[in-house]
């Protein structure tokens, strides 16, 4: 009898937790600052208003299932792309076409006022984030064109440096750099972004560039998809002093889901996976397949092995709580990198699974107000601070 009562009590507690986290999630404005579906739209012909389950992490229907309210769509290409500004506009065109076809489901917004209206109407509020300053082709007028099309942040570099800013990759691995950090023109770009109301994004930039940004910007910044260096020593992550500086600046760190940025053991496990299948991998390389294709193909083919190297959800949550413990609840959010990564933490299979993060935060003891800040409130504050005096 006592065992039965205990079992019923446990079930009731579980039901209360489930009800609690789902209510909190539904009430919050859930914002993801980094999703790469536009790259797949242009390169692979996927349209996000179709059912893309099994092909991508994201589509319109699944965003609603996951309770997402606001998506910042990454406009991305690597440094080898010819005419990157033209390609950026093609990606923006692909979203504009979806918005035009689905006015009842998704709308582009220019500021927080329009964003809040869209959320109230139960539509997904869409904005762009340009991932890589090379896409403006050293031209301030092109920066302004992208802003006018809806870009509300720009990552100053991708892995490749620009003529005016050095990347984390190059500052870590490249010898004899022509310059390190922001040049005078780089500082002009930061000032122009501040003037426009376009958030400066420090994900991907080198540490010298980071400190030059901190000393130049007059507005709060973001790291749109970065995690904690102290927990996973990858050059893309932020060290404690950088995290403190972002908090002092009033900015926010949007934690990235990529296993290689959150799990310190992932690279070793991932290398072992590919070493096991080295002959097959080498054959794919010889046939001209790129890294993205090879990883996607082999993770799918050897699904059970790939599942085994995915980090647990708890590791992602640890990055969130680390930032909170270091600088406070006001400086952390979510920048998933869905559709820009292939493997994700366990349980976070696609965009329908955002509520699992809320559940984990409830179980950690965070209250509704704090969770609402993490899920979107902190980024919303930074967005509004950047557009001050804009309307």
C-alpha positions, 0 to 999 in steps of 0.5 A: 500500500505504501509503495502504491501511495509513493508511486502515485505521489511521484506521478503527481509531482511529475505531472505538476512539473510538466504542467509548470514548465509547459505553462512557463514555456507558453507564456515566455517569448521564446527567441532563438538568435541563430538558425541556418535554414536559409542556407539550406533553402538556397543551396538545397531548395528546401522551403520552410513552409513545407514539412521538412521533418527528417531533412532539416531541424526546422520548418514553420509547423515545427517552430510553432510546435516548439513554442518558438515566437521569434527567429533570427535567421542566419544569412551565411556563406563562408569566405570562399563564396564569390559575390557574398553580398549577392548571395546574402540577398538571395538568402533574404529573398528566400525568407521574403518569399515564405513570408509572402506565402504565409502572412498568417504564420510568419512576419518580418519585423523591424523593431521590438514594437513590431515584434511584440505585435507579431507575438500577440498575433501568434505569428513567428516574428522574423529578423535576419542576422548576417553571419560574417562581415565579409558579406558587406564587401568592405562597403558601408552602403551594403551594410545599410542595405542589409539593415534595411532588409531586416538584418538586426545583427552582424557577426563581424567575422566568420572563421575567415577574417575580413580586411578590418577584423580578425576571426577567432580561427585566424587569431588562434591558428594563422601565423603572420596576420596582416593585422590583429583586431579591428582596423580603423575601418572596422571601428567605423563599421561598429560605429555605423552599426550602433548608429543604425540600430544593428547589434554587434555580434562577437561570435566567431571574432578573435579575442583582440577583435573582441576587446576592440569592440568592447572599447568601441561600441556605444550599444550592448552587444551579443554573442549570437551563438557561442558557449563557455570556454571554461567548460569547453576549450574551443576558440569559438567560446568565451572566456570568463573575462569576456563573459564579464565584459559582455555583462558589464556592457549590458549585452547577452550570450546566446548559448550554442547547441553544437556538441563541439562547443559544449562537450570537452570530450566531443572532438575525441569521440568524433575523431574516433567515429571517423577513424573507424570509418576512415576508408569510407570517409577517404573515398568520399573525399576523393569523390569530391564530397565536402565536409558537410556532406560527408558528416551528414551522410556518415552520421545518418548511415551509422546512426547508432554510433552517432547517437552515442557521441551526442552529449547529454542535455545536461551539458548544455544546461551547464553552460547556461547555469555557468554564465548565470553563476558568473554574471547573473540571470540577465546575460544569457539566452539561446542561439541554437545553430539549428540547421548550421550543425548536424549533431545536437545534444540528446533530446534536442532533436529539432525545433520542437524540443525547445520546451525540454530546455524550459523543463530542465531549468524548472528542475534546476529551480529557476522561477518563471521570471528568470526562465522568461529572461533566458528564453528571450527576455534578455535578448529582447532587452538588448534589441530594444537598447540598440534601437533606442531613438529609432522610433 
